[in-house]
Amino acid sequence: MTDTFGHRPPAPAIYQIYPRSFQDTTGSGVGDLAGITQRLDYVAGLGVDAIWLSPIYVSPMVDGGYDIIDHSAIDPRFGTLDDFDALVAKAHDLGLAVYMDQVLNHTSDQCPWFQDAIAGDAAKADWYLWRDPKPDGSPPNNWLSQFGLPGWHWNHKRRQYYYAQFTASQPSLNLRNPDVQATIARQMQGWRDRGVDGFRFDVVTSFLWDESLKDNPPATPEVQDKVSGENFNPYTYQDHTYDMLPGDGAAYAQNLRKWTGDDAYLFGENTSGNQSVALAMAFSEPGRLNATYITDMPEGRGSPATFADLIARGADFQRLPGWLSSHDQPRHGAGDASDAVLALQMAFLPGPWIIYQGEELGLPQPDLSQHEVTDPLDLRYWPDGPGREGARVPVPWNADDEWFGFTDDCPWLPMRWDRDALRRAWADGGMVDFYRRIIALRRDLNWAEAEITDVTLEGDVFDMTITTGDAVRYRGIFTHGAAGPADRPRSDALISAEGVAPDAAGWSGGVWRLS
């Protein structure tokens, strides 16, 4: 598969950028498009294949930019369309594909479509889910939002409830409506015309609801443990049979493919923890998405037990991206694990790999005080739960500047990075060099497209052999706090994670060429 800037691999290494927190060029304390363009040489130098941009669209930022007023325009705080075009041009010059977020589940309540519905426009009302109250004035059913609040919200002007799967300011779109579909198709084609190479679909498993609007049944203890979110969130108390992913949900991905073209790289976020692997496989069948990622890996922090479970449930890792951190998940560095071992393990795992900005520095999850946090989910359950905003603390670029080279003024979230740890990460042989090496091995030795031919996942040991297309076998052994297997190869490892960063007790990792 080729395009204007060269070969796009079927299992790319994707570098996720959360634009607010990447690089500020205006002194606003908020990252912008020009800042991303300024740092693209660094990103390309890591050896990744693509960048994924979290939303840069017009938004009131109630939910971190995922509440969108206009999907076809750039929010002025990030720059202009000319800035975006310059970013795409430079990315392509550097051999990087550009993937954009698409947040199709909902809009902002400030979107003109929703405001028209409130004003009485019947056609626009059908772009969302509006329903009359029950005779006693209560909501139409028991559906909850994924943040644990009631999913139905009263609007006194319409004297109806509207449904929102997240915050009240994010009314859910009716994605079965033909006019909504046509509008979405035009919007995405507009970005394709500007050179965008693919899209990441936010909460792709939450697009559709059962039109019967039946009550969700209670979750069994087994289902509750798998439903996305902490168990203290009442959302996990329901088995989400009717409010998300009815039978035609996975097939809806065929529309996304039709609207974007066969050569677009498409991947989605699966927020349904229950049957996560089966759903990811369904969404990535031929003619649908290239891949769908699930939350099992970050929630299990890359443990051997997590991967044993995924393999037992039929995971095809060519369609199930590897990842450990994101703008929504806490950074996996917590001092009790080896960032280098986990990085090598993820590089060695066949299939797409999503690397979150700053992960290559071994950044830990920052601690924020309550008055510093703006995220609605973090504040709802403060101080419990891992929280989302810690992972959004801006990226440091040098260890000497007051604001770490991110901005000339106070950043939108406080930056209290360990300056000595950063110097070690940037030094020769540090984490950044290590990421460059393992990304290059992944590409040059064809690990990304290899087949898993043998795997042992017992206790704290992840032992996997892969075979590449040219019939070369490699064995990776990753120990998470225990001794490795007795038959560890006696030859020197092709690459080892030891000594790259401060070692966690009992952690080690290496890859050997077997033939």
Secondary structure, 3 states (H helix, E strand, C coil): CEECCEECCCCCEEEEECHHHCCCCCCCCCCCHHHHHHHHHHHHHHCCCEEEECCCEECCCCCCCCCCCEEEEECCCCCCHHHHHHHHHHHHHCCCEEEEEECCCECCCCCHHHHHHHCCCHHHHCCECEECCCCCCCCCCCCECCCCCECEEEECCCCEEEECCCCCCCCEECCCCHHHHHHHHHHHHHHHHCCCCEEEECCHHHCCCCCCCCCCCECCHHHHHHCCCCCCCHHHHECCCCCCCCCCCHHHHHHHHHHHCCCCEEEEECCCCCCHHHHHHHHCCCCCCCEEECCHHHHCCCCHHHHHHHHHCCCCCCCCCECCCCCCCCCCECCCCCHHHHHHHHHHCCCCEEEECCHHHCCECCCCCHHHCCCHHHHHCCCCCCCCHHHHCCCCCCCCCCCCCCCCCCCCCCCCCCHHHHHHHHCCCCHHHHHHHHHHHHHHCCCCCCEEEEEEEECCEEEEEEECCCCCEEEEEEEECCCCCCCCCCCCCCEECCCCCCCCCCEEEEEEECC
